[in-house]
Amino acid sequence: MEENTENWRQYYEKALSRPHHPRTELAVQSNESCSKVAIDCGCGTGSDIVYLSEQGFYVFGFDVNADSISICRDRFCSKNNVCLSQQSFETFDFPKSGVVIANSSLFFANPDTFKVTMQKITSSIAIGGVFAGDFLGYKDSWASGFRVSTAPVTKSDLLGIFANFDILDFSERDEFGKTLIGVKKYWHTYSLIAKRRA
């Protein structure tokens, strides 16, 4: 457990200097719903929260890691349009929203309840609203035997989950590479942006 905590701490130190993800910007630009509510799932150090709040959204940010929420509470203490909570995908009560961001966080959702979690997420998005995020593929180093449970999916799984959405962007990463803290691993991930149509 101590090793896991230290790994997250190193990750957060690196992540603090990162700007918001370009995918988050595209999600905001593509939002055609009337909702100005956004959710950042697994918000980390809050780089996407910064951008979302500056775009006039009321932002719900949650993360299962206490360090993450502590950093974000310090960072956004003066923002009255940011609501933070230490929760998991399984416990968070998703409000109706125009934008849902899940950058590299759904990798660590509970695999036993993953379908229910994705149903909660997709049904929370207003018509015309947008989801943007990443999913773990089965060839990834973390797909099995990782220090915590992960929730790998197939491409066909994803297309089924987002059957009521228009896929605006879809990409697959399938290669050796490094994590943010420099650890080598095999990456197999899917990234997508999708707009709800029904």
Number of C-alpha atoms within 10 A of each C-alpha: 8 7 9 10 13 11 12 17 15 12 17 20 12 13 16 13 10 13 12 15 13 9 19 25 15 15 23 23 12 19 21 17 17 12 18 19 22 28 30 26 25 26 27 28 25 26 18 25 27 18 18 27 20 11 13 12 21 21 26 23 25 24 23 19 18 14 17 21 23 15 15 25 18 9 13 17 10 9 13 10 15 21 17 17 19 18 18 17 24 14 10 18 12 18 16 19 27 28 31 28 27 19 22 17 20 22 21 21 20 18 16 11 12 19 13 13 19 18 12 17 21 22 16 19 27 23 20 20 29 32 30 24 21 20 24 27 22 17 17 18 16 22 20 14 9 9 10 13 16 21 20 24 19 15 15 9 12 15 12 11 14 19 14 16 21 15 16 15 13 12 11 16 15 14 13 12 13 12 11 12 14 9 8 12 14 16 22 20 23 21 19 19 23 23 28 23 14 12
